[in-house]
Each structure stands twice: as structure tokens, then as C-alpha cells.
């Protein structure tokens, strides 16, 4: 029953967030369209590169399109539905969590779902276009959907973990921004071009390998063991995010702000 009520609260939060954003429909739609065009322009650069070389790091053009689909999809899921996880540090440092502490719901979930970035929907749409270019196949579609969700949750969890360091460290938002930006940056490059220590870092400290490279490989090779590994890694990241946040919450100092969520 508690989980059911939490889901209802989250869905209601999404509903009113989208309603607020759609008050200006022109801005809402143009933001989505321009995000799709931005991704398309970046893929256009790869089209030029493939006229010079047949593959990059073992990736052909279809594989690069799939990689970009995952990069856009994980970013889109994380920012369209869990945008506040990327600004959690500001809420902690400036004592703005008060409005969430008085609610009889899970605090971390309530915080990270309290805001959306509408143009991130353009990334999700682009991701599915890329998926269909790679393969117009129902199995690929379902696996792709599952894996951009897990990838988005891993990226969200990483943002929550790094931003939660603000409970202990000053200016940890710099660490969080750097970590998240690194994942987004490397997600658009094939893992085959990285070697040695760099590749090890991309699969551990910067989990772009888990969030993006493994899903790409699992679909290309139809490897269900990699899919299972991705799901388990996602669960671990989520659990770690909750542990870090709630341990840090014990150190939280209220900002005594007279505010309420609307």
C-alpha cells in the first residue's frame, strides 16, 4: 500500500509538472524539437567520419547510431523524470529540503521527481528513432526500452550519490557536475577506442560502461547475461544512492525557509 501511494504521488507530481511546462506550448514543443535536431547534427558528424573510415573501435555506422540512441535515451529518462537529482546539492546546501521533510512519503523519491526538464523528451524521441534505424524489431524495441530505463536510473543514482556528498563536503556540486558530465561525454564514443586504465575507469569510477556500453553490446550480441548484469548494477546503484542520501540527511541543517510545494 505504501508503494502504491508513493507511485500515485510521483505520477501526480509529473502531471502537474508537465501541466506547468505546457502553459507555454511553443516553448515546450520547440525545446523538444531543437534537442532532437542537436542530436541529429552530432550524428551527422559521424556520417562524415564514416566516409573516411569503415569502423571506429569495432563499431560500424549502425552500431554508432545505437550507441547514440542509448546516450540520448539514458540522458532523456534521467532528466525528463528525475531532473532534481542533478540539483540536489543546491537544496542541501541552502536548506531547501524542509518542504519535503514534512511529507509522509519517501524523501529522496519526492525530491528527485519534483521537477522535470521538458526538452529531455526530445532525447527520448531521438533515442527511439535511432533504435528503429538500427533495427525495426519488437524484441530490440523492448530490450532497448528496458535498458534506457536502467541506464537512466544509473545516471540518476550517480547524480544523487555525488550531490549527496554536500552533506559532508563544501562545493561538492562541482564533483557532481564533473562526474555526470563525464558520463554524458564518454557515452557518445565507442568503447573500442579506449584501452587500459581509461577503459577500466569507464567501467568503474565513471559508470558509462555499465549504463551505456554494456547495453549496446548486449543488444548487438543478443547477450542476456549482460542485460541481467545491467539490471543488477542498476539495483545496486539505486540502493547505494538511498544509503548515502539518508546517512547524509542526519547531518542536514534546515534553512528555516517558509515555502511549500505547489
N, C-alpha and C positions, 0 to 999 in steps of 0.2 A: 504493500500500500504506500509506503514511504517513497519507493522508487517511482511508482505511478504518479504520485503527487508532484515529485520533482520534475518528471517529464512534462507534466501539464504546465508547470511554472515556466520551464525552459521554452516550450512551444509558444506560450503566451508572450514571453519576452521577445521572441523572434517576430511574432505577429506585429506587436506594437513598434518594434524597431524598424521593420520593413514599411509599416504604415507611415512612420515619421519620414523615412527616406524618400518615399514616393509622393510626398507633398509637392516636391518639385520633380515632376516626371521627366522633364527634359534633361535635368542634371543626372537623374538616376539612370536613364537609358544611355545617354551619351558617355557616361563613365564606364558602363559595361562595354559599349561598342569600342571605345578607344583602348580599353585594356586588351580586347581581342585583337585589334589592329597592331598594338605594340608587340604582342606575342608573334603575330604573323610576320611582322617586319624582321624580327630576330631570326625566325626560321628561314626567311628569305636570304639571310646571310649564309646559312648553311647550304642553301641551294647553289649559291655561287661557289662555295668551297668544294662542293661535290663535282663541279665541272673541272676541278683541278686534280682531285684525288678520289679514288674509288671508295675508300673507307677511312674512318678515323677511330683508332683504338678498337678495331674489330666491329665497329658499328657502320652499317650501311645507312642509306637515306631513310628507309622505313623505320629502322631502329632509333635513329635520331629523332624522328617525328614522335615515336612512342615515348622516348625519354623526355622530350619537351611536354608531351601530354601529362606525364606524371609530375614533372616540375610545376606546371601550371595548376594541375588538379590538387596537389597537396597544399600549395600556397593558397589556392582558392578556398578549399574546405576550411583551412585553419583561420583565414582572415575573414571569410564571409560569416562564419558561425561562432568563432571564438576570438574575436578581434581584441577583446580586453585583456587577453592573456599576454599580449605584446606591449601592454601599457600598465601592467600590474605594478611595476616598480614605482610609478608616479603615485598610485593610490596608496601604496605602503608608506613611502617617504613623507607624503603630505597629509597623512592621517585621514584618507578619504574612504576607508573601509567601513566606517561607522554604520552607514546605511545598510550594509549587507550583514553586519554582525547581529542586528536585531531581528533578522528574518529567521523563521523556524525552518530553514532549508539549508542544504549544503552550501557553505560559504564560497568555496572555490568555484563550484559549478555556477552559482548565481553571479559571481563576479565576471568570469570569462565569457558568459553568454549574454551579458548585459548590453553589449554593443556589437554592431556589425559594420563591415566595410562593403557597401553595395557593389562597388566596381569589381570586387573579387569574384562576383558571379560571372564576369566576363572570362576570368581564368578557367572556371569550371566548364563553361560552354566551349571554350577553345580546347580544353582537355579532351572532351568527348569528340570534337571534330578530329583531333589528332588520333584518337583511338580508332575512329571509323576509317581514317586514311590508312592506318596500319593494317587493320583487318575488320571487315564488316561481318563480325561473327558474334553470336549471342553469348558464347562461353567467354570469349575475350572481353566482351562488354561487361559481364557480371564480375569477372575477376578484376578488371580494371576499376570498376566501381568500388569493390571491396578494398582494393589496395590504395586508392587515393584517399579513402576514408581513414585507413590505418596510418597512411603517411601523413595526412593532415593532423591526426591525433598525436603522432610522434612529434611533429613540428610544434604543435600547441603545447605539449608537455614540456618540450625543451625550453620554450619561451617562459612557461610558468616556473620551471625549475630555476632558470638563470635570473629571472626577475625577482623570485622569492629570496634570492641572496641579499636583497635590500633590507631584509630584517636584520642582517648581521653586518653588511658592508655598505659604505657610502659609495655613491656613483656606480653601483653595480648595474645600472641601466646601460652603461657603456659596454660591459661584459655581455649583457643580454643582447643588445643590438648587434654586437660583433658576431656572436655565436649564431644568431638567427640569420644574419646577412650571409655568413659563410655557407650555411646550408643552402640557401636560395641561390647563391652564386655558383657553387660547385654542382648543383643539381642539373644544370643545363649542359654539362660537359660529360662525355662518355668516360666511364671509369677506366677503360683500357688505356687511356693516355697517362694515367697516374701509376707510379711504381714505388716500391719500397716504403719508407716511412710515411710519405704523403698518403699513400693508399691506406695504410694502417690507421692513420688519423681520421680519414674519411669514413671508416667503418667503426670507429670507437668514440673519440673525443667529439668529432663533428659527425653526427649520425646520418649524414646524407646517404651513405651506403645502404643503411638499413631502411631509410624512408623512401629512397628513390632507385638506387642501383639494383638492389635485390628484387624489388617488384618487377623492374624491367626484365631482368634475367629470368625470373620465374615465368613470365608470360612468353618470352622468346623461346625458352627451352621446355615450356609446359612442366615445370618442376614444382609439384605441390608441396614438397618438403620445404622449399624456400618460402612458399606462401605461409605455411604453418609457422616457420621461424619468424616471419614478419609480424604475424598476429601475436605471437608470444612476446616479441620485443615491444610491440605496441602496449600490451598489458603491463609490462614491467615499467615502461616509461611513465604511463599514467599513474601507476601505484607510487613510483618514486616522486612524481610531481605532488601528489597528495601528501606524502610523508614530509617532504621538505616544506611545503606551504604551511601545514598545520603545526609543525615544530617551530617554524618561524613566527607563526601567529601568536604564540605565547609571549613573544617579545614586542608585540605591536603596541604602539603608543597612539592613542586617539588624538585626532586633530580638533576634537570638540566642535565639529562643523555642524551647523543646523541645516541639514539638507535631507532630501528624501528622493527616492527613485520614483519617477513618473512613467 
